[in-house]
Amino acid sequence: MNDRPRVAFVDDDAELRNANQESLELAGFEVYPFADAESALAFLDADFPGVVVSDIRMPRIDGLELFQRLKALDADLPVILITGHGDVPMAVAALHDGAYDFIAKPYGADRLVQSVSRAAEKRRLVLENRRLRLAAQSAEESLPLIGQTPAMENLRRTIRHIADTEVDVLIAGETGSGKEVVASLLHEWSSRRSGNFVAVNCGALPESMIESELFGHEAGAFTGAQKKRIGRIEHSSGGTLFLDEIESMPPAAQVRLLRVLEQRTIEPLGSNESRELSLRVVAASKIDLGNPVQRGDFREDLYYRLNVVTVSIPPLRERKEDIPLLFAHFMQRAAARFGIEVPQLSPQVSRYLFQHDWPGNVRELAHFAERLALGLGDVIAPPATLRIESGHASLPARLEQYEADLIREALLANAGDVRSTLETLGIPRKTFYDKLQRHGIDRAQYVRKADD
């Protein structure tokens, strides 16, 4: 598949059209020549992955009218106008109206290639951001658990497979990895979805209140219990009970919970009456309850009772390929929330997304997107601090940094020319562009250096 950057070149002068086509093709572009604006308009659409270059002076539809029609088609499509000296004021006005650039005749091939290269890089970033936004929107509409890596696909399959069973489930995952999202999907994809989904954060409830909150009480059961209270467990009967941070549950409450799980009945505080429950429990822990050291005073028998099925959520650092999609989703959500335009994904942000370890996982990424959408300037460390010092980095991190440095050196040595850089590096064109994106390298910067 040909993945060279594309240029639609429109000029009614066949000699100039052919000469410019040759210059652009030598620079590594795939050129689509058109002798008039009508032919170009019939070919171009809003998804054209390239740049449009047009002469202003043409019969019937001139370059300015072509620009206006293309602007209505896609305001982000870069249009470069070629103008004679007498048309410079019109070209400047078009520039203020959104044209990408204008080139005054006579001009050298370097001037044309430089402008088209910058415009092509901008178009690539725009289309990539657009693709990510659409993918995030599609993922949001079809599935709350966003991710395209094999680990996430396997997680979704597992959830669908066990959702409509009656087994209790233990969810293992780090802080911010989406344990409540998984629990809610287990509820929504089950026959219990018409019942209540009751979420309890065991770590947020005071020890003096947790038994009353979970098991309920009768009026007069203790000082201050003026009326009967239905506990969270009983309220979830017929639905799903989600116990988050279950490792924080006090030992006394663990004993009572184990009895409830084994008998599927409950006795509220102050009552001698047992009430039957239609109960399904989904518990979550941010530690490994199977490890006696980490488990601490959490009851081993309760762990085995909960651990009928375990669902493990991979941390974000182990599925970094999902980060752009997740980030685009959170940026889109933040922009809608704050009533602003979705900011473009800059190379600096792209580099930070892949270099940061995200200890707070998806929750941290969502908060980062919100801060960035608000334009806060301190959310990204200066570029110098983002570079990994090889003496303290892991082998994969050192290799990533070394690869990025090699690409930058090749671009500098070849003045940003793609074809020469590919020959130097000995890699396919698609791999090259994938690596540019992953390392946050802006090829246009090296093209400008060559022309300085």
C-alpha positions as CSV (number, residue, x, y, z in Angstrom):
1,M,0.0,0.0,0.0
2,N,1.4,3.4,-1.0
3,D,1.6,5.6,2.1
4,R,3.4,8.6,0.6
5,P,2.0,12.0,1.7
6,R,-0.4,13.2,-1.0
7,V,-0.8,16.5,-2.9
8,A,-3.5,17.6,-5.2
9,F,-1.9,20.2,-7.6
10,V,-4.3,22.4,-9.6
11,D,-3.0,24.6,-12.4
12,D,-4.2,25.2,-15.9
13,D,-0.7,25.8,-17.2
14,A,0.4,22.3,-18.3
15,E,4.2,23.1,-18.3
16,L,4.1,24.6,-14.7
17,R,1.9,21.7,-13.6
18,N,4.2,19.1,-14.9
19,A,7.3,20.8,-13.5
20,N,5.9,21.2,-10.0
21,Q,4.6,17.6,-10.1
22,E,8.1,16.4,-10.8
23,S,9.6,18.5,-7.9
24,L,7.1,17.2,-5.4
25,E,7.5,13.6,-6.5
26,L,11.3,13.9,-6.1
27,A,10.6,15.1,-2.6
28,G,8.6,11.9,-1.8
29,F,5.0,13.1,-2.4
30,E,2.3,11.3,-4.3
31,V,0.9,14.0,-6.7
32,Y,-2.5,14.2,-8.2
33,P,-2.4,16.8,-11.1
34,F,-5.5,18.6,-12.2
35,A,-5.9,21.1,-15.1
36,D,-8.9,22.8,-13.6
37,A,-10.8,23.3,-10.3
38,E,-13.8,21.3,-11.5
39,S,-11.7,18.1,-11.9
40,A,-10.1,18.7,-8.5
41,L,-13.5,19.2,-6.8
42,A,-14.8,16.0,-8.3
43,F,-11.9,14.1,-6.8
44,L,-11.4,15.6,-3.4
45,D,-13.5,14.9,-0.3
46,A,-13.4,15.7,3.4
47,D,-11.2,12.6,4.1
48,F,-8.5,13.5,1.5
49,P,-5.3,12.6,3.4
50,G,-3.2,15.4,1.9
51,V,-2.7,19.0,0.8
52,V,-4.2,21.0,-2.0
53,V,-2.0,23.4,-4.0
54,S,-3.8,25.7,-6.5
55,D,-2.9,28.6,-8.8
56,I,-5.2,31.6,-8.2
57,R,-5.6,32.6,-11.9
58,M,-7.6,29.9,-13.6
59,P,-10.6,30.1,-16.0
60,R,-14.2,29.4,-14.7
61,I,-13.4,28.5,-11.1
62,D,-10.3,30.4,-9.9
63,G,-8.1,29.4,-7.0
64,L,-9.9,31.6,-4.4
65,E,-13.3,30.1,-5.2
66,L,-11.8,26.6,-5.1
67,F,-10.4,27.5,-1.6
68,Q,-13.8,28.6,-0.4
69,R,-15.5,25.4,-1.7
70,L,-12.8,23.2,-0.1
71,K,-13.2,25.2,3.1
72,A,-16.9,24.4,3.2
73,L,-16.0,20.7,2.5
74,D,-13.4,20.5,5.3
75,A,-12.2,23.6,7.1
76,D,-9.1,21.6,8.2
77,L,-7.9,20.7,4.7
78,P,-4.7,22.7,4.0
79,V,-4.9,24.8,0.9
80,I,-1.8,26.5,-0.5
81,L,-2.3,29.3,-3.1
82,I,0.1,30.2,-5.9
83,T,-0.1,33.8,-6.8
84,G,1.4,36.4,-9.1
85,H,2.6,39.7,-7.7
86,G,-0.6,41.4,-8.6
87,D,-2.6,38.8,-6.6
88,V,-0.7,39.0,-3.4
89,P,-3.3,41.2,-1.5
90,M,-6.0,38.6,-2.4
91,A,-3.8,35.8,-1.2
92,V,-3.1,37.5,2.1
93,A,-6.8,38.0,2.6
94,A,-7.3,34.3,1.9
95,L,-4.6,33.5,4.4
96,H,-6.5,35.5,7.0
97,D,-9.6,33.5,6.0
98,G,-8.0,30.2,6.7
99,A,-5.8,29.3,3.7
100,Y,-2.7,27.5,4.9
101,D,-0.1,29.5,2.9
102,F,0.5,31.4,-0.3
103,I,3.6,31.2,-2.6
104,A,4.4,34.2,-4.8
105,K,5.7,33.6,-8.3
106,P,8.5,33.1,-9.2
107,Y,9.4,30.5,-6.6
108,G,11.9,27.7,-6.3
109,A,11.2,24.0,-5.8
110,D,12.5,24.2,-2.2
111,R,10.0,26.9,-1.2
112,L,7.1,24.7,-2.5
113,V,8.4,21.5,-0.9
114,Q,8.9,23.3,2.4
115,S,5.4,24.6,2.5
116,V,3.8,21.4,1.4
117,S,5.8,19.4,3.9
118,R,4.6,21.5,6.8
119,A,1.0,21.4,5.6
120,A,1.1,17.6,5.1
121,E,2.4,17.1,8.7
122,K,-0.5,19.3,9.9
123,R,-3.0,17.3,7.9
124,R,-1.6,14.0,9.3
125,L,-2.0,15.3,12.9
126,V,-5.6,16.6,12.2
127,L,-6.7,13.3,10.6
128,E,-5.1,11.3,13.4
129,N,-6.9,13.3,16.0
130,R,-10.1,13.0,14.1
131,R,-9.7,9.3,13.8
132,L,-9.1,9.0,17.5
133,R,-12.1,11.1,18.4
134,L,-14.3,9.0,16.2
135,A,-12.9,5.8,17.5
136,A,-13.4,7.0,21.1
137,Q,-17.0,8.1,20.4
138,S,-17.7,4.7,18.7
139,A,-16.1,2.9,21.7
140,E,-18.1,5.0,24.1
141,E,-21.4,4.3,22.3
142,S,-20.7,0.5,21.9
143,L,-18.8,-0.4,25.0
144,P,-17.9,1.4,28.2
145,L,-14.7,-0.6,28.6
146,I,-12.5,1.2,26.1
147,G,-9.4,-0.6,24.6
148,Q,-8.3,-2.5,21.5
149,T,-5.3,-4.4,22.9
150,P,-5.5,-8.2,23.2
151,A,-5.6,-7.9,27.0
152,M,-8.7,-5.7,26.9
153,E,-10.4,-7.8,24.2
154,N,-9.8,-10.9,26.4
155,L,-11.2,-9.0,29.4
156,R,-14.4,-8.1,27.6
157,R,-14.8,-11.7,26.5
158,T,-14.4,-12.9,30.0
159,I,-17.0,-10.4,31.4
160,R,-19.5,-11.4,28.7
161,H,-18.9,-15.1,29.4
162,I,-19.5,-14.9,33.2
163,A,-21.9,-11.9,33.4
164,D,-25.1,-14.0,33.2
165,T,-23.9,-16.7,35.6
166,E,-24.7,-16.6,39.3
167,V,-21.1,-17.0,40.5
168,D,-19.6,-14.4,42.8
169,V,-16.6,-12.6,41.3
170,L,-13.4,-11.1,42.6
171,I,-11.9,-8.2,40.6
172,A,-8.2,-7.6,40.9
173,G,-6.8,-4.3,39.7
174,E,-4.7,-1.4,40.7
175,T,-6.1,2.0,41.9
176,G,-7.9,3.7,39.0
177,S,-7.9,0.8,36.7
178,G,-11.7,0.6,36.3
179,K,-12.8,-2.0,38.8
180,E,-16.3,-0.4,39.2
181,V,-16.7,-0.2,35.4
182,V,-16.1,-4.0,35.2
183,A,-18.5,-4.6,38.1
184,S,-21.3,-2.5,36.5
185,L,-20.8,-4.4,33.2
186,L,-21.2,-7.7,35.1
187,H,-24.5,-6.3,36.3
188,E,-25.7,-4.7,33.1
189,W,-24.9,-7.8,31.0
190,S,-26.7,-10.1,33.3
191,S,-30.3,-11.1,33.9
192,R,-30.1,-9.2,37.2
193,R,-29.9,-5.8,35.4
194,S,-33.5,-5.0,36.4
195,G,-32.4,-5.2,40.0
196,N,-30.3,-2.7,42.0
197,F,-26.6,-2.2,41.5
198,V,-25.4,-1.4,45.0
199,A,-21.8,-0.1,45.3
200,V,-20.1,0.0,48.7
201,N,-16.6,1.4,49.2
202,C,-15.5,-0.6,52.3
203,G,-12.5,1.7,52.8
204,A,-14.6,4.8,53.0
205,L,-17.1,3.6,55.7
206,P,-16.1,4.2,59.3
207,E,-15.7,0.9,61.2
208,S,-18.4,1.9,63.7
209,M,-20.9,2.2,60.8
210,I,-20.0,-0.5,58.4
211,E,-22.1,-3.3,59.9
212,S,-25.2,-1.2,60.1
213,E,-24.6,0.0,56.5
214,L,-24.1,-3.5,55.2
215,F,-26.5,-5.6,57.3
216,G,-29.1,-3.0,58.4
217,H,-30.7,-2.7,61.8
218,E,-34.0,-2.7,63.6
219,A,-35.3,0.3,65.5
220,G,-33.7,0.4,68.9
221,A,-30.9,-2.0,68.0
222,F,-28.4,0.5,69.4
223,T,-28.3,4.0,70.7
224,G,-29.4,6.4,68.0
225,A,-31.2,3.7,65.9
226,Q,-34.6,5.3,66.0
227,K,-36.0,3.5,63.0
228,K,-35.5,0.4,61.0
229,R,-32.9,0.5,58.2
230,I,-32.5,-1.8,55.3
231,G,-28.8,-2.6,54.8
232,R,-26.9,-2.4,51.5
233,I,-26.7,-6.2,51.2
234,E,-30.5,-6.6,51.5
235,H,-31.1,-3.7,49.1
236,S,-29.0,-5.4,46.5
237,S,-31.1,-8.6,46.6
238,G,-32.2,-9.5,43.1
239,G,-29.4,-7.3,41.7
240,T,-25.7,-7.0,42.3
241,L,-23.7,-6.0,45.4
242,F,-20.3,-4.4,44.6
243,L,-17.9,-4.4,47.5
244,D,-14.9,-2.2,46.5
245,E,-11.7,-2.2,48.5
246,I,-12.9,-5.2,50.4
247,E,-9.5,-5.7,51.8
248,S,-10.3,-2.7,54.1
249,M,-13.4,-4.5,55.7
250,P,-13.0,-4.9,59.5
251,P,-12.6,-8.5,60.8
252,A,-16.0,-8.5,62.6
253,A,-17.8,-7.5,59.4
254,Q,-15.8,-10.2,57.5
255,V,-17.2,-12.9,59.8
256,R,-20.8,-11.7,59.2
257,L,-20.3,-11.3,55.4
258,L,-18.9,-14.9,55.2
259,R,-22.0,-16.2,56.9
260,V,-24.2,-14.2,54.5
261,L,-22.4,-15.6,51.4
262,E,-22.6,-19.2,52.6
263,Q,-26.3,-19.1,53.7
264,R,-27.7,-16.4,51.4
265,T,-29.7,-15.1,54.3
266,I,-29.3,-12.0,56.5
267,E,-30.1,-11.0,60.1
268,P,-30.2,-7.3,60.6
269,L,-28.8,-5.9,63.9
270,G,-31.3,-6.2,66.7
271,S,-33.3,-8.9,64.8
272,N,-33.6,-12.7,65.3
273,E,-35.3,-13.0,61.9
274,S,-33.4,-14.4,58.9
275,R,-34.3,-13.1,55.5
276,E,-33.5,-14.9,52.4
277,L,-31.6,-13.1,49.7
278,S,-31.2,-13.5,45.9
279,L,-27.6,-12.3,46.1
280,R,-24.7,-11.9,43.7
281,V,-21.5,-10.4,45.1
282,V,-18.8,-8.7,43.0
283,A,-15.8,-7.8,45.2
284,A,-12.8,-5.8,44.2
285,S,-9.3,-5.4,45.7
286,K,-6.3,-3.4,44.8
287,I,-4.0,-5.9,46.5
288,D,-3.3,-9.6,45.8
289,L,-5.6,-11.3,48.4
290,G,-4.1,-14.6,47.4
291,N,-0.7,-13.5,48.8
292,P,-0.7,-14.1,52.6
293,V,1.7,-11.2,53.1
294,Q,-0.5,-8.7,51.3
295,R,-3.7,-10.2,52.7
296,G,-2.8,-9.4,56.3
297,D,-5.8,-9.8,58.6
298,F,-8.2,-10.5,55.7
299,R,-9.8,-13.8,56.3
300,E,-8.5,-16.6,54.2
301,D,-11.8,-18.5,54.1
302,L,-13.6,-15.3,53.0
303,Y,-11.1,-14.9,50.2
304,Y,-11.7,-18.4,49.0
305,R,-15.4,-17.9,49.2
306,L,-15.3,-14.8,47.1
307,N,-12.7,-16.2,44.7
308,V,-15.0,-18.4,42.6
309,V,-14.0,-16.4,39.5
310,T,-11.2,-13.8,39.4
311,V,-11.2,-11.1,36.8
312,S,-7.8,-9.2,36.5
313,I,-7.7,-5.7,35.0
314,P,-4.3,-4.9,33.3
315,P,-2.7,-1.7,34.4
316,L,-2.4,1.1,31.9
317,R,1.4,0.8,31.6
318,E,0.9,-2.8,30.3
319,R,-1.5,-1.7,27.5
320,K,0.0,1.6,26.3
321,E,-1.4,1.1,22.8
322,D,-4.8,1.9,24.3
323,I,-3.7,5.2,25.7
324,P,-4.3,7.4,22.6
325,L,-7.8,6.0,22.2
326,L,-8.6,6.5,25.9
327,F,-7.0,10.0,25.9
328,A,-9.1,11.1,22.9
329,H,-12.2,9.8,24.6
330,F,-11.5,11.7,27.8
331,M,-10.5,14.9,25.9
332,Q,-13.8,14.7,24.0
333,R,-15.7,14.2,27.2
334,A,-13.9,17.1,28.9
335,A,-14.4,19.4,26.0
336,A,-18.2,18.7,26.0
337,R,-18.3,19.2,29.8
338,F,-16.4,22.6,29.7
339,G,-18.1,23.7,26.4
340,I,-14.8,24.1,24.5
341,E,-13.2,22.8,21.3
342,V,-11.2,19.6,21.6
343,P,-7.5,20.5,21.6
344,Q,-5.2,18.9,19.1
345,L,-2.9,16.1,20.2
346,S,0.5,17.7,20.0
347,P,3.8,15.8,19.6
348,Q,4.8,16.9,23.1
349,V,1.6,15.5,24.6
350,S,1.9,12.3,22.6
351,R,5.4,11.8,23.9
352,Y,4.3,12.3,27.5
353,L,1.4,9.9,27.1
354,F,3.8,7.1,26.2
355,Q,6.7,7.9,28.5
356,H,4.6,8.4,31.7
357,D,3.9,5.2,33.7
358,W,0.4,6.3,34.8
359,P,0.5,4.8,38.4
360,G,-3.1,6.1,38.8
361,N,-4.1,4.3,35.6
362,V,-7.2,5.3,33.7
363,R,-8.4,7.6,36.5
364,E,-5.1,9.6,36.3
365,L,-5.3,9.7,32.5
366,A,-8.9,11.1,32.7
367,H,-7.8,13.8,35.2
368,F,-4.8,14.7,33.0
369,A,-7.1,15.1,30.0
370,E,-9.4,17.4,31.9
371,R,-6.5,19.6,33.0
372,L,-5.1,19.7,29.5
373,A,-8.5,20.6,28.1
374,L,-8.6,23.6,30.5
375,G,-5.3,24.8,29.1
376,L,-3.3,24.4,32.3
377,G,0.3,24.8,31.3
378,D,1.9,22.8,34.2
379,V,0.4,19.4,33.3
380,I,3.4,18.3,31.2
381,A,6.9,18.4,32.4
382,P,9.4,20.4,30.3
383,P,10.8,18.3,27.4
384,A,14.2,18.0,29.2
385,T,12.6,16.2,32.2
386,L,10.8,13.8,30.0
387,R,13.9,12.3,28.6
388,I,14.9,9.1,30.4
389,E,18.4,9.1,32.0
390,S,19.9,5.8,30.7
391,G,21.7,5.1,34.0
392,H,18.4,4.7,35.8
393,A,16.2,3.4,33.1
394,S,15.1,-0.2,32.2
395,L,16.5,-1.9,29.1
396,P,13.3,-1.4,27.1
397,A,13.2,2.3,28.1
398,R,16.9,2.8,27.0
399,L,16.2,1.0,23.7
400,E,13.2,3.3,23.1
401,Q,15.3,6.4,23.8
402,Y,18.1,5.1,21.6
403,E,15.7,4.4,18.7
404,A,14.3,7.9,19.0
405,D,17.8,9.4,18.9
406,L,18.7,7.4,15.8
407,I,15.6,8.6,14.0
408,R,16.3,12.2,14.9
409,E,19.9,11.9,13.7
410,A,18.8,10.3,10.4
411,L,16.3,13.1,9.8
412,L,18.9,15.8,10.5
413,A,21.5,14.1,8.3
414,N,18.9,13.9,5.4
415,A,17.3,17.3,5.9
416,G,14.0,15.7,6.7
417,D,13.7,14.0,3.4
418,V,11.6,10.9,3.9
419,R,13.0,8.7,1.1
420,S,16.7,9.3,2.1
421,T,15.8,8.8,5.8
422,L,14.1,5.5,5.1
423,E,17.2,4.3,3.2
424,T,19.5,5.3,6.1
425,L,17.3,3.6,8.7
426,G,16.4,0.6,6.5
427,I,12.8,0.5,7.6
428,P,9.4,0.5,5.7
429,R,7.6,3.8,5.3
430,K,4.6,2.8,7.5
431,T,6.9,1.7,10.3
432,F,8.8,5.0,10.0
433,Y,5.6,7.1,10.5
434,D,4.4,4.9,13.3
435,K,7.7,5.5,15.1
436,L,7.5,9.2,14.5
437,Q,4.1,9.3,16.2
438,R,5.2,7.0,19.1
439,H,8.3,9.1,19.9
440,G,6.6,12.5,19.2
441,I,9.0,13.5,16.5
442,D,8.0,16.3,14.2
443,R,9.6,15.7,10.8
444,A,8.8,19.2,9.6
445,Q,11.3,20.7,12.1
446,Y,14.1,19.0,10.3
447,V,12.9,20.1,6.9
448,R,13.0,23.7,8.1
449,K,16.5,23.3,9.4
450,A,17.6,22.2,6.0
451,D,16.2,25.3,4.4
452,D,17.7,27.8,7.0
